[in-house]
């Protein structure tokens, strides 16, 4: 079984971090993984996306044309990738930043006001992890043990104070 994920939005929204946590989580679960970050030259404020492929067998190429799951954190990303999602796939939208609705009816869609939720929770920079939590819940891939281990790998010692904040944001997303 192979599942392809695409996290897309502006640079600085934590999309590459979300993808990295997902990739480490899958590695810890003994899956084959491809993680491919992509961002414009502006970095913060420019376009950014991250492709993650998780498989039970070796991944042949890191390029995703038709993701199973799209996490969109801005309108240009939803506009660009909505039609690429596989029929029967999933789109998770930050409805705080994206006002329009998904036009397709052959995919599952979840609207999460993640940016607003992150601000209200006191962690305004963690909307990405709220969406990440929602994605784990809806894909049925939440495993707290491997999630904790993956966060431990991805959060540097210098930012270890962010571990609990990130974990709390994931839990907020799971509860949504």
N, C-alpha and C positions, 0 to 999 in steps of 0.2 A: 504494500500500500504506500502511496506517495501523496503528500499534501503540499501544495504550494501556497505560500503566504506573501502578500505584498503590503507593506506599511508605507503610506505616502502622505506627504504634506510639505510644510516649510522646514527649512533647516532650523535647528534650535528647538524643535518640538519633542525631541527625544525618540524619533522614529528608529534611528540606527541602534539606539540602546535597546528598545523593545525587541527588535529583530535579533540582537545579540543575545539577550536573555532567553528568547525562544530557542535559538540555536544551541546554546549551552544546555538548556533544559533537555532538549532532544538528545544531545551527546551523552548526557548523564543517564538517559533512558536507553542507551545503547542503540540509537538510531543512526542512520547515515544522514549527513547534513551538508547543505550548502548555504552560505550566508554571503550575500553580495550587496554591500552598501553602494549608494549612488547619490551624489549631491552636486549641485551647481557651484560655480566658483564663488558665489556670495556666501556660501555656507549658511550662516544665521540669516534667515529671511529669504534665502533662495530656495529653489526646489530641492527636495530630498526624498529618496525612497530607499527601501531596503527589501530585498527579496530573500526569502528563506524557504528552502525546500527540505522537507523531512520525509525520509523514506526507510522502508525495511530492507532495501537493496541499494547498492552504490548509486550515487547521483551522477549522471552522465554529463550534464551541463548546468551551469548556475543561472542560466537565463530563463526567466518566466515570461511566457507570452499570455497565458490564460490562467490567472491565479484561481485557486479554490476559495481563498479568503482575501478580501481587501479591507484594510483598515485605512479610512480616508480622514485626514485631519484638516483639509482645506478644500475649497470648491474647485480650484484647478485640478487637483488630484482626482476628485470624484468625476469631474468632466472627462478627464483623460483616460481613466481606467475602468469606469463603470461597465462599459460594453465589453471589456476584455474578460471579466469574471466568467468562469464556467457556468453553464446552465446548471442550476441546482446548488450553486455556490453560495457564499455569504458575503455581505457587505456590512461593515460596521462604520457608522458615520458619527463624527463629533458634531452633534446638532447645535452646539453653542456657536460654532463657526461656519456651519453649512446650513443655510436656510432652505434650500430646495430639497425636494424628495427624490429618491431614486426612481427612475422612470421604468425600470424593468419589473416584471412580475414573476420571473422564473428563477429568482434568487431569494434567499432569506435576507431581510434587512433589519438592522437594529440601529435605532437613533438614540445616542447617548449624549447628553449635554455635559461631556467630560470636562471641558474647560471651566464651565461654571461650577461643576461639582468639585474640581480640584481647588478652585479659589475658595469655595465655602469650607473645604476641609482644612484650609490653612497651608496647603501645598500647591500653590498655583502653577508650578512647573511640571506637575506630574499627571497631566491629563492623558499623556501617552500610556501611563501604567493603568489608569482607570479603563481605558479602551482595551488594553492588553488583558486585564482581568475579565472583562466582558467576553473577549474573544476566547479565552481559556474555558470559560463557563459554557458558552454556546457550542464550542467544538468538542466539548467533553474531554478536554485534555488537561484539566487541572489536576495536578499532583503536588500537594504542598511540600513534600519532602524534596522533590527534584527542583521545584520552584525556589525554595530557600537556598539550595545548593547553587543553582544557577545565578541567583542574585548575589550570592557570596563571591562567585567568580567574576561577576561583571562590575561590581562596585569596588572601587579601589580602596586601599587601606586609608588613604587620605580623606575619603568621603564615606567612611564606614557609618557615620551618623545618619546617612541617607537610607540605610538598609531598612529600618523600621518604617520610614516614611513611604518608601517604594512598596513594601509589603502591604501596608495599610491601603495604599492607592489601588493595588491589585484586588484587595478584599472589597473595597468600595465598588469596583467594577463587577466583581463576581456577584455582589448583592443586587446589582441593577437589573 
